[in-house]
Amino acid sequence: PPPIGAMAMPTAQPPAPKPEMAPTEKLDALQSLGRLADRMLAAGRADAAERVLQQHLHNVLAAVQKGEHVGEDVLQTATHYALRLADAKHDGVWAGYVLELHIALKRPVGQQVAKALASLIRDGAGAPREVLDRYTKILRTGVNQMRFGARPDEGPPTMPPGRSDGESDER
């Protein structure tokens, strides 16, 4: 064999970057992976389900954090599977993912998600403390900046007359 320094370097070009997936393609991919993960979870294979979903869920979060448009269906599906993983694995990292996603979206979690997160906390699989602290701090200090009930592609809803801070009328 020729000496190492004499070996020719490959001249092949690196692969072209993949074009960005359209929102419907992201949803289709996540739903397909989700169906596979559902079967794995039903068979008690939570680690395998996590391996199937992990990269795609992280890609969704990264896109939201970069300010890219991610469809509401994709966001709901990502939230659903992160909660399923948190429950199946008893791992608060996935509960933290849900909060990180909503922090990036600048909106609070919905009522059903809040109930699921509360259940995870009771079961010892709540979000990491630093993520939970950051989320609650944002809720307390940034309530005017959060988008209650708004979809990511809509403007913030209007507040009822006489209220501008999102506080309850109950005292």
C-alpha positions as CSV (number, residue, x, y, z in Angstrom):
1,P,0.0,0.0,0.0
2,P,1.2,3.6,-0.6
3,P,2.4,5.6,2.3
4,I,-0.3,7.5,4.2
5,G,0.8,10.9,3.0
6,A,0.8,9.7,-0.7
7,M,-2.8,8.6,-0.6
8,A,-5.1,10.7,-2.8
9,M,-7.8,12.5,-1.0
10,P,-11.4,11.9,-2.2
11,T,-12.6,14.6,-4.5
12,A,-16.3,14.0,-4.0
13,Q,-18.3,17.1,-3.1
14,P,-20.1,17.1,0.3
15,P,-23.8,16.3,-0.1
16,A,-26.0,19.2,-0.8
17,P,-28.0,20.4,2.2
18,K,-31.5,19.1,2.2
19,P,-34.2,21.7,1.4
20,E,-36.2,22.9,4.4
21,M,-39.3,20.7,4.9
22,A,-42.6,22.3,4.3
23,P,-44.9,22.5,7.4
24,T,-47.1,19.7,6.1
25,E,-44.1,17.5,5.5
26,K,-42.9,18.2,9.1
27,L,-46.3,17.2,10.4
28,D,-46.5,14.1,8.2
29,A,-43.0,13.1,9.3
30,L,-43.8,13.7,13.0
31,Q,-47.1,11.9,12.7
32,S,-45.5,8.9,11.0
33,L,-42.7,8.7,13.6
34,G,-45.4,9.2,16.3
35,R,-47.3,6.2,15.1
36,L,-44.2,4.1,15.2
37,A,-43.4,5.5,18.7
38,D,-47.0,4.7,19.8
39,R,-46.4,1.0,18.9
40,M,-43.1,1.0,20.8
41,L,-44.7,2.6,23.8
42,A,-47.5,0.1,23.8
43,A,-44.8,-2.7,23.8
44,G,-43.1,-1.1,26.8
45,R,-40.1,0.1,24.7
46,A,-40.0,3.7,25.8
47,D,-36.2,4.1,25.1
48,A,-36.8,3.0,21.5
49,A,-39.7,5.4,21.1
50,E,-37.5,8.2,22.4
51,R,-34.8,7.4,19.9
52,V,-37.4,7.5,17.1
53,L,-38.8,10.9,18.1
54,Q,-35.9,12.7,19.8
55,Q,-34.2,14.3,16.8
56,H,-37.4,15.4,15.1
57,L,-38.8,16.9,18.4
58,H,-35.5,18.8,18.9
59,N,-35.7,20.1,15.3
60,V,-39.2,21.5,16.0
61,L,-37.9,23.2,19.1
62,A,-34.8,24.6,17.3
63,A,-37.0,26.0,14.5
64,V,-39.3,27.7,17.0
65,Q,-36.3,29.1,18.9
66,K,-34.9,30.5,15.7
67,G,-38.3,32.2,15.0
68,E,-39.2,30.0,12.0
69,H,-42.9,29.4,11.3
70,V,-44.0,26.0,12.6
71,G,-47.6,25.1,12.1
72,E,-49.9,24.7,15.0
73,D,-50.5,21.0,14.2
74,V,-46.8,20.3,14.4
75,L,-46.6,22.2,17.7
76,Q,-49.5,20.2,19.2
77,T,-48.1,16.9,17.9
78,A,-44.6,17.7,19.3
79,T,-46.2,18.6,22.7
80,H,-48.3,15.5,22.7
81,Y,-45.3,13.2,22.1
82,A,-43.0,15.0,24.5
83,L,-45.7,14.5,27.2
84,R,-46.0,10.8,26.3
85,L,-42.3,10.3,26.5
86,A,-42.1,12.2,29.9
87,D,-44.8,9.9,31.2
88,A,-43.5,6.6,29.8
89,K,-39.9,7.3,30.8
90,H,-40.7,9.1,34.0
91,D,-38.2,11.7,32.7
92,G,-38.7,15.4,33.4
93,V,-36.5,16.3,30.5
94,W,-39.5,15.9,28.2
95,A,-41.7,17.9,30.5
96,G,-39.0,20.6,30.3
97,Y,-39.1,20.3,26.5
98,V,-42.8,21.2,26.6
99,L,-42.1,24.3,28.7
100,E,-39.1,25.3,26.5
101,L,-41.3,25.1,23.5
102,H,-43.9,27.4,25.1
103,I,-41.2,29.7,26.3
104,A,-40.0,30.0,22.7
105,L,-43.5,30.5,21.5
106,K,-44.0,33.2,24.1
107,R,-47.3,31.7,25.2
108,P,-48.5,29.7,28.2
109,V,-49.4,26.1,28.0
110,G,-53.0,25.3,27.5
111,Q,-55.3,23.8,30.2
112,Q,-54.9,20.2,29.1
113,V,-51.1,20.5,28.9
114,A,-51.0,22.1,32.3
115,K,-53.0,19.2,33.8
116,A,-50.6,16.7,32.2
117,L,-47.6,18.6,33.5
118,A,-49.1,18.7,37.0
119,S,-49.7,15.0,36.8
120,L,-46.0,14.5,35.8
121,I,-44.9,16.6,38.7
122,R,-47.0,14.6,41.1
123,D,-45.4,11.4,39.7
124,G,-41.9,12.8,40.1
125,A,-41.3,13.4,36.4
126,G,-41.7,17.2,36.3
127,A,-39.6,19.6,34.3
128,P,-36.1,20.4,35.6
129,R,-36.3,23.1,38.3
130,E,-34.4,25.7,36.2
131,V,-36.8,25.4,33.3
132,L,-39.8,25.5,35.5
133,D,-38.4,28.5,37.4
134,R,-37.7,30.3,34.1
135,Y,-41.2,29.5,32.8
136,T,-42.9,30.7,35.9
137,K,-40.8,33.9,36.0
138,I,-41.8,34.6,32.4
139,L,-45.4,34.1,33.3
140,R,-45.1,36.5,36.3
141,T,-43.1,39.2,34.7
142,G,-44.0,38.9,31.0
143,V,-47.7,38.3,31.1
144,N,-48.2,41.2,28.7
145,Q,-45.8,39.8,26.2
146,M,-47.2,36.3,26.2
147,R,-49.8,35.4,23.6
148,F,-52.8,33.9,25.5
149,G,-54.8,31.7,23.2
150,A,-53.1,33.0,20.0
151,R,-51.8,30.7,17.4
152,P,-48.2,31.4,16.4
153,D,-49.2,33.0,13.1
154,E,-51.9,35.3,14.6
155,G,-51.6,38.5,16.6
156,P,-52.2,38.5,20.3
157,P,-55.9,38.5,21.3
158,T,-57.4,41.7,22.6
159,M,-58.0,42.0,26.3
160,P,-61.4,42.7,27.8
161,P,-62.3,46.3,28.3
162,G,-60.7,47.8,31.4
163,R,-58.0,45.1,31.7
164,S,-54.6,45.3,30.2
165,D,-52.5,43.0,32.3
166,G,-54.2,39.6,32.2
167,E,-55.1,39.6,35.9
168,S,-58.2,38.0,37.1
169,D,-61.1,40.2,38.3
170,E,-61.4,37.9,41.4
171,R,-59.7,39.3,44.5
